[in-house]
Amino acid sequence: MPTIPCEPYPLMLDPRRAALVIIDMQRDFLEPGGFGAALGNDVSLLRRAIVPTGRVLAAARQAGMLVIHTREGHRPDLSDLPPAKKARGKLKTGIGDAGPMGRILVQGEPGHDIIPELAPIAGEPVVDKPGKGAFHATDLDAILHNRGITQLIVCGVTTEVCVNTTVREANDRGYECLVLEDCVGSYFPEFHEMGLRMIKAQGGIFGWVGSSKPLIEALGGS
Ligand code: TIU
């Protein structure tokens, strides 16, 4: 079993029991005119994660590892959208409203799609999630359990929101999480840094933080 150098200490990775989970790399968060921009953010800040995540994705596929993609969004009738989430931010154009990439954060709309650079391929489960955490109101735990997965390699956006929420949910369910610092991104550099520090502090209270290169090498990629 490869040992991955990371913090707070090296992680013994079992690729047969590990899954790559790519959180919400959707046009709505990474491209202008989507939900991220509607919240007032500079969406270009998230793009740093695309190339390294693509390399990890290629290595995971090559190694035969389970790859799971998640997407934050809601049913077209918005029946799974909590009124409190809809109201949050008092946005002029918010969830469910029309934007340049279709209705914001609504399933089936162009903005809800995963960016083309990281598009899922056949056999890779795509988990649609109405909340920030990927376990809340989804079948992610069942998918992982049924495949015997105990370790998660986590990439995606944003570091302190959906990545952190998902890692906390996973940790409480007994999964070991390794977050790759160059494969996650935030609209706020200081939240990115603190989001990662919160995970690995106190002996790895929520999990491990590493980078893509040693993981790719351990998987036999380049
Ligand atoms: N996927 C995710 O992180 N959803 C968010 O709403 N993130 C923000 O940082 N707003």
Residues whose N, C-alpha, C, O or C-beta is under 5 A from the ligand:
A	BS01	TIU	D24 E72 V157 T158 V161 C162
